[in-house]
Amino acid sequence: MLLDEDKIKNKGEDGTPVIQHGYKKNTGTWKIKMPIVDKKKCIKCKQCWLNCPEGAISMGKDGKPVIDYSICKGCLVCVEHCPVKAMTEKKVGCSLEEKNE
């Protein structure tokens, strides 16, 4: 299901939930797994961004997700919500090149 960007911008009008994440803290150092984005598979649905409980995901200029690994706790909620499986999990310790595919 794709999100209607106009509804997100309305912030609460017509029953649309307000998307506000908590304080962005550097909490990403204790995770054991991390989400990885396959930008070739991504359909820009924003489900990962919408469901990230830490606000670690932003949308890049190309409209695809960018993960701030210093904030990401590795809960993998984004992976669970990706309808096309463009988000996968990796064990922490993989190379930086793999993170930025």
VENGI-V641005 format. One line per field, one symbol per residue. phi: phi as a letter, one per 30 degrees, with the letter a starting at -180 (. if undefined). psi: psi as a letter, one per 40 degrees, with the letter a starting at -180 (. if undefined). burial: I if it has 9 or more other ideal C-beta (glycine too) atoms within 8 Angstrom, else O. Layout:
phi: ???
psi: ???
burial: ???
This chain:
phi: .dddedddddhjdhidddcbcdddcdcddcdcbbdbccddddcididdddcddcidcbcdddicdbccddcecididdddcddchdcbcbddjddddddce
psi: hiihdddddegeifehihhhiahhigeeeeieiiihhgeddhefeeddddeheefehihideeiihhheedhefdfddddeheefehiiiiieiiddddf.
burial: OOIOOOIIOIOOOOOIOOOOOOOIOOOIOOIOIIIIIIIOOIOOIIIIIIIIOIIIIOIOOOOIIIIIIOIIIIOIIIIOIIOOOIIIIIOIOOOOOIIOO
